[in-house]
């Protein structure tokens, strides 16, 4: 996935921040440790609407195109940094679980009946 920095980070209704973009790119590189088959990634950081009761809410979405099924994680919080951290921790957890599922499938060997077990079942 080694892409140019900042080309897959979209800022909507918030000002672009170099520090936030660096944080997101570091977290994207960290995700590659857990899943090497990430084809493309896109992170959307936005401030959707002003809510009178909730206050200002921020939304962070992490979209990962993997070989197989795409993964999209979205998180909302009152701080953009908290939303980013929570979205990436959820994505990390999802990729770890996905990797564990693939490992167990790959390492499970089918149990074949051997002649010894067939003889015992006949008697």
Residue pairs with C-beta under 8 A, 6 or more apart in sequence:
1 28
1 32
1 38
1 39
1 40
1 41
3 40
3 41
5 21
5 22
5 25
6 21
6 25
8 28
8 40
8 41
8 42
8 43
9 21
9 24
9 25
9 42
9 43
9 45
10 42
10 43
10 44
10 45
10 46
11 17
11 45
11 46
12 44
12 45
12 46
12 47
13 46
13 47
13 48
14 45
14 46
14 47
14 58
14 80
20 45
20 80
20 81
20 84
23 81
23 84
24 43
24 45
24 84
27 84
27 88
28 41
28 43
30 88
30 92
31 38
31 41
31 64
31 88
31 91
31 92
31 95
32 38
34 92
34 95
34 96
34 99
35 64
35 66
35 95
35 98
35 99
37 66
37 67
37 68
38 64
38 65
38 66
39 65
39 66
39 67
40 64
40 65
41 62
41 63
41 64
41 65
42 62
42 63
43 60
43 61
43 62
43 63
44 59
44 60
44 61
44 63
45 58
45 59
45 60
45 80
45 83
45 84
46 58
46 59
46 61
47 56
47 57
47 58
47 59
47 80
48 57
48 59
49 57
50 56
51 57
54 78
55 78
56 78
57 76
57 77
57 78
58 76
58 77
58 78
58 79
58 80
58 83
59 74
59 75
59 76
59 83
60 74
60 75
60 76
60 77
60 80
60 83
60 84
60 86
60 87
61 72
61 73
61 74
61 75
61 87
62 71
62 72
62 73
62 74
62 87
62 88
62 91
63 70
63 71
63 72
64 70
64 71
64 72
64 91
64 95
66 98
71 91
71 94
71 95
71 98
73 87
73 88
73 90
73 91
73 94
74 87
75 83
75 84
75 86
75 87
75 90
76 83
77 83
77 86
